[in-house]
Amino acid sequence: MPIPYQPSAELLLAFGFVAHRSPPGQVRHSRPSACGQETIVLYADGEMTLLESVNGQLLYCFQGRVASEAELRVLLRQVNWPAEVATTVAS
């Protein structure tokens, strides 16, 4: 069985996610969305969960594993989340 891919904290930060305190065995990153909040939870066993909170309701978009960064980007697009690297404008 192939080793599942988990995105690095740096990649999630580039996608606009911010790390949050998490219980042991998991790492949580969230970012605001157009109508709520998107959260990726990474588990020590290689699983991940994508959660979206919209108007105070929690929607479970995905729970499972991906094999690569490319597959993660496809998954993000499938659940209608931006999969591009965030850019900041210097002032």
Secondary structure as GFF3:
##gff-version 3
##sequence-region A 1 91
A	DSSP	alpha_helix	9	14	.	.	.	ID=ss1
A	DSSP	beta_strand	18	20	.	.	.	ID=ss2
A	DSSP	beta_strand	26	32	.	.	.	ID=ss3
A	DSSP	beta_strand	36	43	.	.	.	ID=ss4
A	DSSP	beta_strand	48	54	.	.	.	ID=ss5
A	DSSP	beta_strand	57	64	.	.	.	ID=ss6
A	DSSP	alpha_helix	69	78	.	.	.	ID=ss7
###
